[in-house]
């Protein structure tokens, strides 16, 4: 079985060590800290991940 690929944000380039990776799979998204991969990951519904990203774009986090 093929394991989905982890993706790092394009904003994480240039030596910025404060970044996360995500991995979409079957209606879910897993998120992990790039520097601490060994600590595991969080998994959330893909719809919630998209809503979170849209809130970031809209600067709408309270």
mmCIF file as Biopython writes it, N, C-alpha, C and O atoms, coordinates in Angstrom:
data_model
#
loop_
_atom_site.group_PDB
_atom_site.id
_atom_site.type_symbol
_atom_site.label_atom_id
_atom_site.label_alt_id
_atom_site.label_comp_id
_atom_site.label_asym_id
_atom_site.label_entity_id
_atom_site.label_seq_id
_atom_site.pdbx_PDB_ins_code
_atom_site.Cartn_x
_atom_site.Cartn_y
_atom_site.Cartn_z
_atom_site.occupancy
_atom_site.B_iso_or_equiv
_atom_site.auth_seq_id
_atom_site.auth_asym_id
_atom_site.pdbx_PDB_model_num
ATOM 1   N N  . UNK A ? 1  ? 0.835   -1.183 0.000  1.0 0.0 1  A 1 
ATOM 2   C CA . UNK A ? 1  ? 0.000   0.000  0.000  1.0 0.0 1  A 1 
ATOM 3   C C  . UNK A ? 1  ? 0.881   1.249  0.000  1.0 0.0 1  A 1 
ATOM 4   O O  . UNK A ? 1  ? 1.883   1.316  0.712  1.0 0.0 1  A 1 
ATOM 5   N N  . UNK A ? 2  ? 0.494   2.230  -0.804 1.0 0.0 2  A 1 
ATOM 6   C CA . UNK A ? 2  ? 1.278   3.454  -0.965 1.0 0.0 2  A 1 
ATOM 7   C C  . UNK A ? 2  ? 0.954   4.458  0.143  1.0 0.0 2  A 1 
ATOM 8   O O  . UNK A ? 2  ? -0.206  4.820  0.337  1.0 0.0 2  A 1 
ATOM 9   N N  . UNK A ? 3  ? 1.961   4.895  0.851  1.0 0.0 3  A 1 
ATOM 10  C CA . UNK A ? 3  ? 1.818   5.903  1.910  1.0 0.0 3  A 1 
ATOM 11  C C  . UNK A ? 3  ? 1.778   7.290  1.267  1.0 0.0 3  A 1 
ATOM 12  O O  . UNK A ? 3  ? 2.645   7.602  0.450  1.0 0.0 3  A 1 
ATOM 13  N N  . UNK A ? 4  ? 0.788   8.141  1.614  1.0 0.0 4  A 1 
ATOM 14  C CA . UNK A ? 4  ? 0.736   9.498  1.055  1.0 0.0 4  A 1 
ATOM 15  C C  . UNK A ? 4  ? 1.984   10.304 1.424  1.0 0.0 4  A 1 
ATOM 16  O O  . UNK A ? 4  ? 2.607   10.076 2.461  1.0 0.0 4  A 1 
ATOM 17  N N  . UNK A ? 5  ? 2.322   11.229 0.569  1.0 0.0 5  A 1 
ATOM 18  C CA . UNK A ? 5  ? 3.510   12.065 0.722  1.0 0.0 5  A 1 
ATOM 19  C C  . UNK A ? 5  ? 3.238   13.227 1.681  1.0 0.0 5  A 1 
ATOM 20  O O  . UNK A ? 5  ? 2.149   13.802 1.667  1.0 0.0 5  A 1 
ATOM 21  N N  . UNK A ? 6  ? 4.214   13.569 2.506  1.0 0.0 6  A 1 
ATOM 22  C CA . UNK A ? 6  ? 4.145   14.745 3.373  1.0 0.0 6  A 1 
ATOM 23  C C  . UNK A ? 6  ? 4.569   15.966 2.561  1.0 0.0 6  A 1 
ATOM 24  O O  . UNK A ? 6  ? 5.527   15.896 1.791  1.0 0.0 6  A 1 
ATOM 25  N N  . UNK A ? 7  ? 3.863   17.084 2.726  1.0 0.0 7  A 1 
ATOM 26  C CA . UNK A ? 7  ? 4.156   18.325 2.014  1.0 0.0 7  A 1 
ATOM 27  C C  . UNK A ? 7  ? 4.519   19.417 3.002  1.0 0.0 7  A 1 
ATOM 28  O O  . UNK A ? 7  ? 3.902   19.545 4.060  1.0 0.0 7  A 1 
ATOM 29  N N  . UNK A ? 8  ? 5.530   20.206 2.646  1.0 0.0 8  A 1 
ATOM 30  C CA . UNK A ? 8  ? 5.926   21.361 3.451  1.0 0.0 8  A 1 
ATOM 31  C C  . UNK A ? 8  ? 5.472   22.622 2.724  1.0 0.0 8  A 1 
ATOM 32  O O  . UNK A ? 8  ? 5.533   22.682 1.496  1.0 0.0 8  A 1 
ATOM 33  N N  . UNK A ? 9  ? 5.025   23.608 3.453  1.0 0.0 9  A 1 
ATOM 34  C CA . UNK A ? 9  ? 4.570   24.856 2.860  1.0 0.0 9  A 1 
ATOM 35  C C  . UNK A ? 9  ? 5.669   25.512 2.038  1.0 0.0 9  A 1 
ATOM 36  O O  . UNK A ? 9  ? 6.845   25.457 2.397  1.0 0.0 9  A 1 
ATOM 37  N N  . UNK A ? 10 ? 5.276   26.127 0.941  1.0 0.0 10 A 1 
ATOM 38  C CA . UNK A ? 10 ? 6.243   26.875 0.120  1.0 0.0 10 A 1 
ATOM 39  C C  . UNK A ? 10 ? 6.771   28.078 0.890  1.0 0.0 10 A 1 
ATOM 40  O O  . UNK A ? 10 ? 7.822   28.614 0.538  1.0 0.0 10 A 1 
ATOM 41  N N  . UNK A ? 11 ? 6.071   28.514 1.926  1.0 0.0 11 A 1 
ATOM 42  C CA . UNK A ? 11 ? 6.521   29.627 2.771  1.0 0.0 11 A 1 
ATOM 43  C C  . UNK A ? 11 ? 7.604   29.191 3.750  1.0 0.0 11 A 1 
ATOM 44  O O  . UNK A ? 11 ? 8.155   30.023 4.471  1.0 0.0 11 A 1 
ATOM 45  N N  . UNK A ? 12 ? 7.910   27.918 3.785  1.0 0.0 12 A 1 
ATOM 46  C CA . UNK A ? 12 ? 8.906   27.386 4.719  1.0 0.0 12 A 1 
ATOM 47  C C  . UNK A ? 12 ? 10.314  27.370 4.140  1.0 0.0 12 A 1 
ATOM 48  O O  . UNK A ? 12 ? 11.237  26.878 4.790  1.0 0.0 12 A 1 
ATOM 49  N N  . UNK A ? 13 ? 10.495  27.881 2.965  1.0 0.0 13 A 1 
ATOM 50  C CA . UNK A ? 13 ? 11.812  27.898 2.322  1.0 0.0 13 A 1 
ATOM 51  C C  . UNK A ? 13 ? 12.687  28.990 2.919  1.0 0.0 13 A 1 
ATOM 52  O O  . UNK A ? 13 ? 12.187  29.904 3.574  1.0 0.0 13 A 1 
ATOM 53  N N  . UNK A ? 14 ? 13.972  28.898 2.698  1.0 0.0 14 A 1 
ATOM 54  C CA . UNK A ? 14 ? 14.889  29.950 3.117  1.0 0.0 14 A 1 
ATOM 55  C C  . UNK A ? 14 ? 15.393  29.815 4.542  1.0 0.0 14 A 1 
ATOM 56  O O  . UNK A ? 14 ? 15.760  30.813 5.163  1.0 0.0 14 A 1 
ATOM 57  N N  . UNK A ? 15 ? 15.418  28.599 5.072  1.0 0.0 15 A 1 
ATOM 58  C CA . UNK A ? 15 ? 16.004  28.396 6.379  1.0 0.0 15 A 1 
ATOM 59  C C  . UNK A ? 15 ? 15.070  28.634 7.553  1.0 0.0 15 A 1 
ATOM 60  O O  . UNK A ? 15 ? 15.499  28.560 8.705  1.0 0.0 15 A 1 
ATOM 61  N N  . UNK A ? 16 ? 13.807  28.916 7.287  1.0 0.0 16 A 1 
ATOM 62  C CA . UNK A ? 16 ? 12.852  29.108 8.383  1.0 0.0 16 A 1 
ATOM 63  C C  . UNK A ? 16 ? 12.568  27.762 9.020  1.0 0.0 16 A 1 
ATOM 64  O O  . UNK A ? 16 ? 12.045  26.863 8.362  1.0 0.0 16 A 1 
ATOM 65  N N  . UNK A ? 17 ? 12.902  27.612 10.276 1.0 0.0 17 A 1 
ATOM 66  C CA . UNK A ? 17 ? 12.738  26.323 10.945 1.0 0.0 17 A 1 
ATOM 67  C C  . UNK A ? 17 ? 11.377  26.181 11.627 1.0 0.0 17 A 1 
ATOM 68  O O  . UNK A ? 17 ? 11.082  25.129 12.194 1.0 0.0 17 A 1 
ATOM 69  N N  . UNK A ? 18 ? 10.551  27.212 11.583 1.0 0.0 18 A 1 
ATOM 70  C CA . UNK A ? 18 ? 9.227   27.166 12.198 1.0 0.0 18 A 1 
ATOM 71  C C  . UNK A ? 18 ? 8.191   26.769 11.149 1.0 0.0 18 A 1 
ATOM 72  O O  . UNK A ? 18 ? 7.480   27.619 10.615 1.0 0.0 18 A 1 
ATOM 73  N N  . UNK A ? 19 ? 8.114   25.493 10.866 1.0 0.0 19 A 1 
ATOM 74  C CA . UNK A ? 19 ? 7.173   25.076 9.842  1.0 0.0 19 A 1 
ATOM 75  C C  . UNK A ? 19 ? 6.567   23.714 10.179 1.0 0.0 19 A 1 
ATOM 76  O O  . UNK A ? 19 ? 7.062   22.969 11.026 1.0 0.0 19 A 1 
ATOM 77  N N  . UNK A ? 20 ? 5.496   23.435 9.490  1.0 0.0 20 A 1 
ATOM 78  C CA . UNK A ? 20 ? 4.819   22.153 9.639  1.0 0.0 20 A 1 
ATOM 79  C C  . UNK A ? 20 ? 4.724   21.491 8.273  1.0 0.0 20 A 1 
ATOM 80  O O  . UNK A ? 20 ? 4.904   22.129 7.235  1.0 0.0 20 A 1 
ATOM 81  N N  . UNK A ? 21 ? 4.436   20.198 8.302  1.0 0.0 21 A 1 
ATOM 82  C CA . UNK A ? 21 ? 4.178   19.444 7.084  1.0 0.0 21 A 1 
ATOM 83  C C  . UNK A ? 21 ? 2.772   18.890 7.174  1.0 0.0 21 A 1 
ATOM 84  O O  . UNK A ? 21 ? 2.267   18.634 8.268  1.0 0.0 21 A 1 
ATOM 85  N N  . UNK A ? 22 ? 2.141   18.704 6.032  1.0 0.0 22 A 1 
ATOM 86  C CA . UNK A ? 22 ? 0.812   18.106 6.034  1.0 0.0 22 A 1 
ATOM 87  C C  . UNK A ? 22 ? 0.773   16.970 5.027  1.0 0.0 22 A 1 
ATOM 88  O O  . UNK A ? 22 ? 1.557   16.917 4.080  1.0 0.0 22 A 1 
ATOM 89  N N  . UNK A ? 23 ? -0.177  16.055 5.267  1.0 0.0 23 A 1 
ATOM 90  C CA . UNK A ? 23 ? -0.338  14.884 4.410  1.0 0.0 23 A 1 
ATOM 91  C C  . UNK A ? 23 ? -1.835  14.596 4.273  1.0 0.0 23 A 1 
ATOM 92  O O  . UNK A ? 23 ? -2.467  14.117 5.215  1.0 0.0 23 A 1 
ATOM 93  N N  . UNK A ? 24 ? -2.403  14.890 3.086  1.0 0.0 24 A 1 
ATOM 94  C CA . UNK A ? 24 ? -3.818  14.593 2.868  1.0 0.0 24 A 1 
ATOM 95  C C  . UNK A ? 24 ? -4.025  13.102 2.601  1.0 0.0 24 A 1 
ATOM 96  O O  . UNK A ? 24 ? -3.197  12.458 1.957  1.0 0.0 24 A 1 
ATOM 97  N N  . UNK A ? 25 ? -5.139  12.563 3.104  1.0 0.0 25 A 1 
ATOM 98  C CA . UNK A ? 25 ? -5.442  11.151 2.890  1.0 0.0 25 A 1 
ATOM 99  C C  . UNK A ? 25 ? -6.892  10.865 3.249  1.0 0.0 25 A 1 
ATOM 100 O O  . UNK A ? 25 ? -7.300  11.083 4.389  1.0 0.0 25 A 1 
ATOM 101 N N  . UNK A ? 26 ? -7.663  10.388 2.306  1.0 0.0 26 A 1 
ATOM 102 C CA . UNK A ? 26 ? -9.031  9.915  2.554  1.0 0.0 26 A 1 
ATOM 103 C C  . UNK A ? 26 ? -9.896  10.871 3.367  1.0 0.0 26 A 1 
ATOM 104 O O  . UNK A ? 26 ? -10.477 10.473 4.378  1.0 0.0 26 A 1 
ATOM 105 N N  . UNK A ? 27 ? -9.988  12.123 2.939  1.0 0.0 27 A 1 
ATOM 106 C CA . UNK A ? 27 ? -10.851 13.075 3.612  1.0 0.0 27 A 1 
ATOM 107 C C  . UNK A ? 27 ? -10.299 13.624 4.909  1.0 0.0 27 A 1 
ATOM 108 O O  . UNK A ? 27 ? -11.015 14.285 5.662  1.0 0.0 27 A 1 
ATOM 109 N N  . UNK A ? 28 ? -9.037  13.357 5.176  1.0 0.0 28 A 1 
ATOM 110 C CA . UNK A ? 28 ? -8.382  13.847 6.388  1.0 0.0 28 A 1 
ATOM 111 C C  . UNK A ? 28 ? -7.060  14.502 6.014  1.0 0.0 28 A 1 
ATOM 112 O O  . UNK A ? 28 ? -6.545  14.307 4.913  1.0 0.0 28 A 1 
ATOM 113 N N  . UNK A ? 29 ? -6.522  15.275 6.936  1.0 0.0 29 A 1 
ATOM 114 C CA . UNK A ? 29 ? -5.190  15.854 6.762  1.0 0.0 29 A 1 
ATOM 115 C C  . UNK A ? 29 ? -4.424  15.629 8.057  1.0 0.0 29 A 1 
ATOM 116 O O  . UNK A ? 29 ? -4.908  15.948 9.144  1.0 0.0 29 A 1 
ATOM 117 N N  . UNK A ? 30 ? -3.231  15.081 7.929  1.0 0.0 30 A 1 
ATOM 118 C CA . UNK A ? 30 ? -2.341  14.912 9.081  1.0 0.0 30 A 1 
ATOM 119 C C  . UNK A ? 30 ? -1.341  16.055 9.068  1.0 0.0 30 A 1 
ATOM 120 O O  . UNK A ? 30 ? -0.865  16.454 8.006  1.0 0.0 30 A 1 
ATOM 121 N N  . UNK A ? 31 ? -1.020  16.584 10.243 1.0 0.0 31 A 1 
ATOM 122 C CA . UNK A ? 31 ? -0.113  17.718 10.381 1.0 0.0 31 A 1 
ATOM 123 C C  . UNK A ? 31 ? 0.946   17.360 11.408 1.0 0.0 31 A 1 
ATOM 124 O O  . UNK A ? 31 ? 0.639   16.806 12.464 1.0 0.0 31 A 1 
ATOM 125 N N  . UNK A ? 32 ? 2.206   17.685 11.089 1.0 0.0 32 A 1 
ATOM 126 C CA . UNK A ? 32 ? 3.292   17.420 12.046 1.0 0.0 32 A 1 
ATOM 127 C C  . UNK A ? 32 ? 4.323   18.541 12.007 1.0 0.0 32 A 1 
ATOM 128 O O  . UNK A ? 32 ? 4.426   19.273 11.023 1.0 0.0 32 A 1 
ATOM 129 N N  . UNK A ? 33 ? 5.067   18.660 13.066 1.0 0.0 33 A 1 
ATOM 130 C CA . UNK A ? 33 ? 6.161   19.625 13.191 1.0 0.0 33 A 1 
ATOM 131 C C  . UNK A ? 33 ? 7.366   19.075 12.435 1.0 0.0 33 A 1 
ATOM 132 O O  . UNK A ? 33 ? 7.802   17.952 12.690 1.0 0.0 33 A 1 
ATOM 133 N N  . UNK A ? 34 ? 7.894   19.852 11.520 1.0 0.0 34 A 1 
ATOM 134 C CA . UNK A ? 34 ? 9.017   19.397 10.698 1.0 0.0 34 A 1 
ATOM 135 C C  . UNK A ? 34 ? 10.236  19.039 11.537 1.0 0.0 34 A 1 
ATOM 136 O O  . UNK A ? 34 ? 10.945  18.082 11.223 1.0 0.0 34 A 1 
ATOM 137 N N  . UNK A ? 35 ? 10.486  19.792 12.594 1.0 0.0 35 A 1 
ATOM 138 C CA . UNK A ? 35 ? 11.677  19.544 13.415 1.0 0.0 35 A 1 
ATOM 139 C C  . UNK A ? 35 ? 11.488  18.407 14.405 1.0 0.0 35 A 1 
ATOM 140 O O  . UNK A ? 35 ? 12.469  17.869 14.919 1.0 0.0 35 A 1 
ATOM 141 N N  . UNK A ? 36 ? 10.253  18.035 14.680 1.0 0.0 36 A 1 
ATOM 142 C CA . UNK A ? 36 ? 9.986   17.010 15.692 1.0 0.0 36 A 1 
ATOM 143 C C  . UNK A ? 36 ? 9.057   15.919 15.154 1.0 0.0 36 A 1 
ATOM 144 O O  . UNK A ? 36 ? 8.072   15.551 15.794 1.0 0.0 36 A 1 
ATOM 145 N N  . UNK A ? 37 ? 9.381   15.423 14.000 1.0 0.0 37 A 1 
ATOM 146 C CA . UNK A ? 37 ? 8.550   14.398 13.353 1.0 0.0 37 A 1 
ATOM 147 C C  . UNK A ? 37 ? 8.355   13.177 14.244 1.0 0.0 37 A 1 
ATOM 148 O O  . UNK A ? 37 ? 7.313   12.523 14.191 1.0 0.0 37 A 1 
ATOM 149 N N  . UNK A ? 38 ? 9.344   12.877 15.048 1.0 0.0 38 A 1 
ATOM 150 C CA . UNK A ? 38 ? 9.293   11.694 15.911 1.0 0.0 38 A 1 
ATOM 151 C C  . UNK A ? 38 ? 8.210   11.796 16.989 1.0 0.0 38 A 1 
ATOM 152 O O  . UNK A ? 38 ? 7.875   10.791 17.616 1.0 0.0 38 A 1 
ATOM 153 N N  . UNK A ? 39 ? 7.660   12.988 17.212 1.0 0.0 39 A 1 
ATOM 154 C CA . UNK A ? 39 ? 6.625   13.168 18.234 1.0 0.0 39 A 1 
ATOM 155 C C  . UNK A ? 39 ? 5.223   12.855 17.714 1.0 0.0 39 A 1 
ATOM 156 O O  . UNK A ? 39 ? 4.251   12.929 18.466 1.0 0.0 39 A 1 
ATOM 157 N N  . UNK A ? 40 ? 5.117   12.510 16.445 1.0 0.0 40 A 1 
ATOM 158 C CA . UNK A ? 40 ? 3.821   12.129 15.901 1.0 0.0 40 A 1 
ATOM 159 C C  . UNK A ? 40 ? 3.150   13.257 15.138 1.0 0.0 40 A 1 
ATOM 160 O O  . UNK A ? 40 ? 3.792   14.231 14.746 1.0 0.0 40 A 1 
ATOM 161 N N  . UNK A ? 41 ? 1.858   13.111 14.937 1.0 0.0 41 A 1 
ATOM 162 C CA . UNK A ? 41 ? 1.102   14.080 14.151 1.0 0.0 41 A 1 
ATOM 163 C C  . UNK A ? 41 ? -0.336  14.185 14.650 1.0 0.0 41 A 1 
ATOM 164 O O  . UNK A ? 41 ? -0.818  13.333 15.396 1.0 0.0 41 A 1 
ATOM 165 N N  . UNK A ? 42 ? -1.004  15.245 14.221 1.0 0.0 42 A 1 
ATOM 166 C CA . UNK A ? 42 ? -2.427  15.448 14.462 1.0 0.0 42 A 1 
ATOM 167 C C  . UNK A ? 42 ? -3.156  15.139 13.166 1.0 0.0 42 A 1 
ATOM 168 O O  . UNK A ? 42 ? -2.636  15.405 12.083 1.0 0.0 42 A 1 
ATOM 169 N N  . UNK A ? 43 ? -4.361  14.575 13.267 1.0 0.0 43 A 1 
ATOM 170 C CA . UNK A ? 43 ? -5.171  14.326 12.091 1.0 0.0 43 A 1 
ATOM 171 C C  . UNK A ? 43 ? -6.524  14.992 12.289 1.0 0.0 43 A 1 
ATOM 172 O O  . UNK A ? 43 ? -7.181  14.807 13.313 1.0 0.0 43 A 1 
ATOM 173 N N  . UNK A ? 44 ? -6.933  15.776 11.282 1.0 0.0 44 A 1 
ATOM 174 C CA . UNK A ? 44 ? -8.201  16.495 11.327 1.0 0.0 44 A 1 
ATOM 175 C C  . UNK A ? 44 ? -8.950  16.256 10.023 1.0 0.0 44 A 1 
ATOM 176 O O  . UNK A ? 44 ? -8.335  15.906 9.016  1.0 0.0 44 A 1 
ATOM 177 N N  . UNK A ? 45 ? -10.281 16.441 10.024 1.0 0.0 45 A 1 
ATOM 178 C CA . UNK A ? 45 ? -11.026 16.336 8.771  1.0 0.0 45 A 1 
ATOM 179 C C  . UNK A ? 45 ? -10.524 17.385 7.773  1.0 0.0 45 A 1 
ATOM 180 O O  . UNK A ? 45 ? -10.197 18.507 8.159  1.0 0.0 45 A 1 
ATOM 181 N N  . UNK A ? 46 ? -10.465 17.022 6.512  1.0 0.0 46 A 1 
ATOM 182 C CA . UNK A ? 46 ? -9.970  17.935 5.473  1.0 0.0 46 A 1 
ATOM 183 C C  . UNK A ? 46 ? -10.786 19.223 5.423  1.0 0.0 46 A 1 
ATOM 184 O O  . UNK A ? 46 ? -10.233 20.290 5.158  1.0 0.0 46 A 1 
ATOM 185 N N  . UNK A ? 47 ? -12.085 19.142 5.671  1.0 0.0 47 A 1 
ATOM 186 C CA . UNK A ? 47 ? -12.916 20.351 5.658  1.0 0.0 47 A 1 
ATOM 187 C C  . UNK A ? 47 ? -12.488 21.321 6.752  1.0 0.0 47 A 1 
ATOM 188 O O  . UNK A ? 47 ? -12.493 22.534 6.539  1.0 0.0 47 A 1 
ATOM 189 N N  . UNK A ? 48 ? -12.120 20.806 7.911  1.0 0.0 48 A 1 
ATOM 190 C CA . UNK A ? 48 ? -11.666 21.664 9.011  1.0 0.0 48 A 1 
ATOM 191 C C  . UNK A ? 48 ? -10.306 22.288 8.698  1.0 0.0 48 A 1 
ATOM 192 O O  . UNK A ? 48 ? -10.066 23.453 9.017  1.0 0.0 48 A 1 
ATOM 193 N N  . UNK A ? 49 ? -9.423  21.518 8.077  1.0 0.0 49 A 1 
ATOM 194 C CA . UNK A ? 49 ? -8.108  22.036 7.689  1.0 0.0 49 A 1 
ATOM 195 C C  . UNK A ? 49 ? -8.265  23.178 6.687  1.0 0.0 49 A 1 
ATOM 196 O O  . UNK A ? 49 ? -7.602  24.208 6.807  1.0 0.0 49 A 1 
ATOM 197 N N  . UNK A ? 50 ? -9.148  22.992 5.691  1.0 0.0 50 A 1 
ATOM 198 C CA . UNK A ? 50 ? -9.380  24.050 4.707  1.0 0.0 50 A 1 
ATOM 199 C C  . UNK A ? 50 ? -9.964  25.301 5.368  1.0 0.0 50 A 1 
ATOM 200 O O  . UNK A ? 50 ? -9.585  26.420 5.022  1.0 0.0 50 A 1 
ATOM 201 N N  . UNK A ? 51 ? -10.881 25.115 6.315  1.0 0.0 51 A 1 
ATOM 202 C CA . UNK A ? 51 ? -11.457 26.260 7.026  1.0 0.0 51 A 1 
ATOM 203 C C  . UNK A ? 51 ? -10.384 26.993 7.834  1.0 0.0 51 A 1 
ATOM 204 O O  . UNK A ? 51 ? -10.377 28.223 7.880  1.0 0.0 51 A 1 
ATOM 205 N N  . UNK A ? 52 ? -9.486  26.252 8.465  1.0 0.0 52 A 1 
ATOM 206 C CA . UNK A ? 52 ? -8.389  26.853 9.221  1.0 0.0 52 A 1 
ATOM 207 C C  . UNK A ? 52 ? -7.475  27.662 8.295  1.0 0.0 52 A 1 
ATOM 208 O O  . UNK A ? 52 ? -7.115  28.795 8.614  1.0 0.0 52 A 1 
ATOM 209 N N  . UNK A ? 53 ? -7.104  27.089 7.162  1.0 0.0 53 A 1 
ATOM 210 C CA . UNK A ? 53 ? -6.242  27.805 6.215  1.0 0.0 53 A 1 
ATOM 211 C C  . UNK A ? 53 ? -6.925  29.057 5.684  1.0 0.0 53 A 1 
ATOM 212 O O  . UNK A ? 53 ? -6.280  30.094 5.528  1.0 0.0 53 A 1 
ATOM 213 N N  . UNK A ? 54 ? -8.219  28.972 5.406  1.0 0.0 54 A 1 
ATOM 214 C CA . UNK A ? 54 ? -8.948  30.148 4.922  1.0 0.0 54 A 1 
ATOM 215 C C  . UNK A ? 54 ? -8.999  31.227 5.995  1.0 0.0 54 A 1 
ATOM 216 O O  . UNK A ? 54 ? -8.892  32.413 5.682  1.0 0.0 54 A 1 
ATOM 217 N N  . UNK A ? 55 ? -9.159  30.835 7.248  1.0 0.0 55 A 1 
ATOM 218 C CA . UNK A ? 55 ? -9.142  31.810 8.343  1.0 0.0 55 A 1 
ATOM 219 C C  . UNK A ? 55 ? -7.775  32.495 8.435  1.0 0.0 55 A 1 
ATOM 220 O O  . UNK A ? 55 ? -7.700  33.687 8.732  1.0 0.0 55 A 1 
ATOM 221 N N  . UNK A ? 56 ? -6.704  31.755 8.185  1.0 0.0 56 A 1 
ATOM 222 C CA . UNK A ? 56 ? -5.367  32.372 8.172  1.0 0.0 56 A 1 
ATOM 223 C C  . UNK A ? 56 ? -5.253  33.400 7.057  1.0 0.0 56 A 1 
ATOM 224 O O  . UNK A ? 56 ? -4.763  34.510 7.266  1.0 0.0 56 A 1 
ATOM 225 N N  . UNK A ? 57 ? -5.711  33.019 5.871  1.0 0.0 57 A 1 
ATOM 226 C CA . UNK A ? 57 ? -5.663  33.931 4.717  1.0 0.0 57 A 1 
ATOM 227 C C  . UNK A ? 57 ? -6.467  35.185 5.005  1.0 0.0 57 A 1 
ATOM 228 O O  . UNK A ? 57 ? -6.043  36.290 4.664  1.0 0.0 57 A 1 
ATOM 229 N N  . UNK A ? 58 ? -7.620  35.023 5.628  1.0 0.0 58 A 1 
ATOM 230 C CA . UNK A ? 58 ? -8.513  36.149 5.916  1.0 0.0 58 A 1 
ATOM 231 C C  . UNK A ? 58 ? -8.132  36.919 7.182  1.0 0.0 58 A 1 
ATOM 232 O O  . UNK A ? 58 ? -8.785  37.896 7.546  1.0 0.0 58 A 1 
ATOM 233 N N  . UNK A ? 59 ? -7.051  36.457 7.853  1.0 0.0 59 A 1 
ATOM 234 C CA . UNK A ? 59 ? -6.644  37.057 9.133  1.0 0.0 59 A 1 
ATOM 235 C C  . UNK A ? 59 ? -7.826  37.093 10.103 1.0 0.0 59 A 1 
ATOM 236 O O  . UNK A ? 59 ? -8.093  38.102 10.755 1.0 0.0 59 A 1 
ATOM 237 N N  . UNK A ? 60 ? -8.520  35.962 10.175 1.0 0.0 60 A 1 
ATOM 238 C CA . UNK A ? 60 ? -9.761  35.866 10.936 1.0 0.0 60 A 1 
ATOM 239 C C  . UNK A ? 60 ? -9.664  34.872 12.097 1.0 0.0 60 A 1 
ATOM 240 O O  . UNK A ? 60 ? -10.650 34.221 12.440 1.0 0.0 60 A 1 
ATOM 241 N N  . UNK A ? 61 ? -8.482  34.756 12.697 1.0 0.0 61 A 1 
ATOM 242 C CA . UNK A ? 61 ? -8.321  33.883 13.867 1.0 0.0 61 A 1 
ATOM 243 C C  . UNK A ? 61 ? -8.444  34.740 15.121 1.0 0.0 61 A 1 
ATOM 244 O O  . UNK A ? 61 ? -7.809  35.789 15.231 1.0 0.0 61 A 1 
ATOM 245 N N  . UNK A ? 62 ? -9.245  34.298 16.040 1.0 0.0 62 A 1 
ATOM 246 C CA . UNK A ? 62 ? -9.480  35.073 17.266 1.0 0.0 62 A 1 
ATOM 247 C C  . UNK A ? 62 ? -8.967  34.324 18.457 1.0 0.0 62 A 1 
ATOM 248 O O  . UNK A ? 62 ? -9.070  34.810 19.584 1.0 0.0 62 A 1 
#
